[in-house]
Amino acid sequence: MNVEKIILKPKKTKGSGKLRVCGYARVSTEADEQKTSFDEQVMHYSRTIEANPEWEYAGVYADYGITGTSADKRPEFQRMIKDCEEGRINLILTKSISRFARNTLECLTYVRKLNDMGVHIIFESNHIDTRTAFSEMLLTVLAAFAQEESRSISENTIWGIRKRFEEGVTRWCRLYGYEKNENGEYQIVPEEAAVVQKIFWLYEHGLSAREICAYLGEKGIASPQGKPKWSTSAVGHLLANERYAGDILLQKTFVENHITHKPVRNDSTEVPSFYIENHHTPIITRRQFERCRKIAEMRMSHGEKMGKRTCNQYPAAEKLRCPYCGSVLYQRSIPSLPHHAAGWCCEKGGDACRGFIMRSALMEEALLEAYRRLDPEKVEGKAGSPRFGKAAALTLEIKKEYPEMASVEYWWVDDLIDHIEFGAHSRTELEIRRLAALGEDAADDRTMKVFWKCGLITTVHSGVVTGKDHPASIAEVHWRGVERELMKQEGETA
Ligand SMILES: [Zn+2]
């Protein structure tokens, strides 16, 4: 996917003194009355700026040059940028995009550069004010056109794009949780926002879309269409909608064939899509949104669509390491276990690896215990570390909210755990007893080590309580069964 990411800066608060405003003019040398034109533009900007009580006049910069001169060949433009860098200017007034820059790509480059310095631009005839999110979006859409911009974009073209863009933006489709205020901005509807938050919360705590629908029905919460029952697809769409995290993905609109003017659907291969962060007030945190997206992806791959609910068996996948060869363990149902329970085993190594199958339920118990034992004070101790600081902050945040976890869920496993190692569970209970009777060292490593992302390691007993739960015992029975099956097959084919 060719998605360009834009992160909007928070708007500056008003009232901290006057804005220092300058004008930028470009006077065409083709014009006969260039002197008049120049004076007129200087007058225009000084009047406009002085007429505004919140503005302070910071001068007018003007270059002579024909249309299409790049910015580095315009000395006044460069002087203005330098003054911006030195903090002498907060806002630039200019007539249009085509006066300001050679093309939209150049325009965007400078808009971004200036935006980073906290300097904004008003393009008068284009009615674009880069202080608003809307204009940033418009400029970004223009960038899509800039890619193939061999011809210069005429004012008319820009107007045309702007108009279509506005149509696209103002075509407000109802988004549950929000309404639009008179300025066309997203405004939260508190009662609906509470439902949205609840849905995300339930999903990240292991409920499926179907279960969430049932829950909402029980509570008598009407669907966005006002129906008594929510559909799973309504819940699914809601969970996948980045707008609840305050972002917007623009990709379907605005792409048009310049020659035929027929709309073209943007499949993100020809022109970039735009993901705009911090576009409006979020209802849920970005972390929650990401979490739910991850869970949804996982469920998709594990067949929730087919009505199965296998998600909670897999959160630790790819975190668990084989005690013998270090490979990632895989989960499979073990026929030798009651109810064909799930177990983790190694698919890479040889005989030693085969001597280890960890029951999923035991691993999960041990993992919950490890989380319980994770000491917030020790986590805090890692906060200053350049390598683990960020992970430690996240760990603390989660630990504060959930001192204990009720179940192993993908989101927290992924947020907190780097990987998990097992001790070499090489001996069965029987072997240990026999060795002990012979007076030999029967020590066996029956631990599980959780390597937290915050840099700490918690060692717990891996939950083996009886002989039949021992990884080696399970493995022994399992592989014996597999061998029997193989021999039977060979016998049949012979
Ligand atoms: Zn292995």
Residues whose N, C-alpha, C, O or C-beta is under 5 A from the ligand:
A	BS01	ZN	C322 Y324 C325 G326 S327 C346 K348 G349 C353
